[in-house]
Amino acid sequence: MLSSFLQFLISGVTVGAIYALCGLGFSIIFNASHVINFAQGEFIMIGAMSAVWLADAGVPLPLAVILAILVTMAVGVLLEKLAVEPARKASVTTLIIITIGASIFLRGLAQEVWDKNFHKLESFSGETPINLLGAVLMPQTIWVLGTAVIVILLLAWFFNRTLEGKAMLATSFNPLAAQLMGINTKRVLLISFGLSAGLGAVGGIVITPITFTAYDNGIMLGLKGFSAAVLGGLGNGAGAVAGGLIVGIAEAMAAGYLSSAYKDAVAFIIILAVLVFMPNGLFGRKGTERV
Amino acid sequence: MMEVRGLISHYGRIQALSGIDLRVEAGELVALVGANGAGKTTLLRALSGVQPLSGGAIWFEGADITRTKPADRVGLGIAQVPEGRQVFGPLSVEDNLKLGTYRRRGPNVAQDIERVYTQFPILKEKRQQAAGTLSGGQQQMLAIGRALMSHPKLLLLDEPSMGLAPLLVEEIFRTVTELKKEGTTIFLVEQNATAALAIADRGYVLETGKVVLEGKGADLLANDEVKAAYLGGV
């Protein structure tokens, strides 16, 4: 009884950590531009697929991982430069549709560059399961959670402790005033796309030894990450992390106790409930500013 | 120090600035007064580079900066305290001040923050609070302090007295006078023409996008036309 609950919890937290990273990606770009980047899921896929491809080509795993993250960040920066930046004066809705177009394009490209098959990445530290109170913990799970914690702490440090991070926040709160402070707001946008792409790639790579990846893997992961971000309150970093864990755990519990057929529905029920009952999300910014 | 020639700017088809000429010399306090909608804020936005121009040129310290990016103008020493304060509401008072040093970095940040706190002690008291929770007057002090953190050569002030209680207005204008004494060159835009012209070396009167009068602050203050239009009758 306890062991199966623990088992569901472990798998929920694991996949939730990936949703959290993905949700953070959504939030960072949303903060910088008010655009919801629907190509966020494709960043996850590109990270995972390039890592697989590089590893299969004989590149040592650690190097393959680093290169795959860099490749994905480059894709993120290019996406901003080539698709978002030229349309900067368009409405936010137009920009969002551009990102949907970009996600379809990237999926198609991945199909051409790689293939339509499922791929697996070798586990980082073997496959010997660890017994935890009757539940099974794979070493890769520890990699996923450890990586997520480190990345989240680094992000928190960057946004709360460095002037560059605060400048990015300032740009999201008031782009005009940010410009008057000498902050290059175009560069902030570019950095936010690079950063979000990197986050997606990291999540995609560490989870691939557990879940496999394919050219269209980003759709679902992206939507779940989006649910996480909305649940936590779009633009709120801590909210995205909490939202990711909630979506992941709810999904795992539904799959375990009800039926795995309902697994994917959970995230969307959550997102509908949030939009209807608390549109600001759990930790959304409330209107506390004075005019 | 700064010279503006034939500046023209549009909002869509509406012409907001129709050929502005003015100059600000080093060490001067120059006031620009005019009614609502005369183009005062548009002009300041143009000087900071955040307002697209359709004609004219801006020179700063002998260099043409008409095409210089907004962020780089801050680097050159032009800081603006924008209309409506525009503090970063969710960030703390201290973070707002630190962001003022974005282009400068440098080692004396803590010292500069202390100087702002000496000038506005209330900001020190509220240093960890979100800037959005401050009162209007306190936000104005923060906005001025934030701009000073960049060590500006030229400080652009947009309606610093707007929406403030009379006592606070007095305090803000006292601060502006002190800054001038310390050697900062100031270009002050105000609807409160009496107060602005009283402390200004020179002044310009703006009307529907054009400079219609210019002269010494005291002369403009005594000018019948100005009195009738902006100072509430004769």
Boltz contact constraints between the chains, C-beta under 6 A:
constraints:
  - contact:
      token1: [A, 166]
      token2: [B, 95]
      max_distance: 6.0
  - contact:
      token1: [A, 167]
      token2: [B, 102]
      max_distance: 6.0
  - contact:
      token1: [A, 170]
      token2: [B, 88]
      max_distance: 6.0
  - contact:
      token1: [A, 170]
      token2: [B, 99]
      max_distance: 6.0
  - contact:
      token1: [A, 173]
      token2: [B, 88]
      max_distance: 6.0
  - contact:
      token1: [A, 173]
      token2: [B, 90]
      max_distance: 6.0
  - contact:
      token1: [A, 174]
      token2: [B, 86]
      max_distance: 6.0
  - contact:
      token1: [A, 174]
      token2: [B, 88]
      max_distance: 6.0
  - contact:
      token1: [A, 177]
      token2: [B, 86]
      max_distance: 6.0
  - contact:
      token1: [A, 179]
      token2: [B, 50]
      max_distance: 6.0
  - contact:
      token1: [A, 179]
      token2: [B, 70]
      max_distance: 6.0
  - contact:
      token1: [A, 180]
      token2: [B, 48]
      max_distance: 6.0
  - contact:
      token1: [A, 180]
      token2: [B, 80]
      max_distance: 6.0
  - contact:
      token1: [A, 180]
      token2: [B, 82]
      max_distance: 6.0
  - contact:
      token1: [A, 181]
      token2: [B, 99]
      max_distance: 6.0
  - contact:
      token1: [A, 181]
      token2: [B, 102]
      max_distance: 6.0
  - contact:
      token1: [A, 182]
      token2: [B, 71]
      max_distance: 6.0
  - contact:
      token1: [A, 182]
      token2: [B, 74]
      max_distance: 6.0
  - contact:
      token1: [A, 182]
      token2: [B, 75]
      max_distance: 6.0
  - contact:
      token1: [A, 182]
      token2: [B, 102]
      max_distance: 6.0
  - contact:
      token1: [A, 182]
      token2: [B, 103]
      max_distance: 6.0
  - contact:
      token1: [A, 183]
      token2: [B, 102]
      max_distance: 6.0
  - contact:
      token1: [A, 184]
      token2: [B, 71]
      max_distance: 6.0
  - contact:
      token1: [A, 288]
      token2: [B, 132]
      max_distance: 6.0
  - contact:
      token1: [A, 289]
      token2: [B, 89]
      max_distance: 6.0
  - contact:
      token1: [A, 289]
      token2: [B, 132]
      max_distance: 6.0
  - contact:
      token1: [A, 290]
      token2: [B, 132]
      max_distance: 6.0
